[in-house]
């Protein structure tokens, strides 16, 4: 799994599929602690999308809260 703010990984997942699966953080530049907290806050959503739904990419933004 790749966690990135870069849309290139999301685009790659559309073209090439997975693995690796991508968590695309559509957020401004933040500290590692803030990013970790965002990932922890969305862990259920990420798990459902990547494991249960077998999606190539899940997008997380601050508006998803």
C-alpha positions in Angstrom: 0.0 0.0 0.0 1.2 3.5 -0.8 0.0 6.6 1.1 0.6 9.8 -0.9 -0.6 13.3 -1.6 0.6 12.9 -5.2 -2.1 12.3 -7.8 0.4 10.3 -10.0 -0.1 7.2 -7.8 -3.9 7.5 -8.1 -3.6 7.8 -11.9 -1.3 4.8 -11.9 -3.8 2.8 -10.0 -6.5 3.6 -12.6 -4.2 2.5 -15.5 -2.3 -0.4 -14.0 -4.6 -1.6 -11.2 -3.1 -3.0 -8.1 -1.0 -4.0 -6.3 0.0 -1.7 -4.8 -3.2 -0.1 -3.5 -3.2 3.6 -2.9 -4.4 5.9 -0.1 -4.5 9.3 -1.8 -4.5 12.1 0.8 -6.2 15.1 -0.8 -5.0 17.4 2.0 -2.6 20.4 2.3 0.9 19.7 3.5 0.7 18.7 7.1 3.1 17.3 9.8 3.6 13.6 10.1 1.6 13.6 13.3 -1.4 15.3 11.7 -1.2 12.8 8.7 -1.1 9.9 11.1 -4.1 11.1 13.0 -6.0 11.6 9.7 -5.2 8.0 8.7 -6.2 6.7 12.1 -9.5 8.7 12.0 -10.3 7.1 8.6 -8.9 3.6 9.2 -12.4 2.0 8.9 -13.1 3.7 5.6 -9.6 2.8 4.3 -10.0 -0.9 5.4 -13.5 -1.2 3.8 -12.4 0.3 0.5 -9.1 -1.5 0.1 -9.7 -4.9 1.8 -13.5 -5.5 1.6 -14.2 -3.7 -1.7 -10.8 -4.5 -3.2 -10.5 -1.1 -4.7 -7.2 0.1 -6.2 -7.4 3.6 -4.6 -9.2 5.3 -1.8 -9.3 9.1 -1.6 -9.2 10.8 1.8 -9.8 14.5 2.2 -10.4 16.8 5.2 -14.0 17.2 3.9 -14.5 13.4 4.4 -14.7 14.0 8.2 
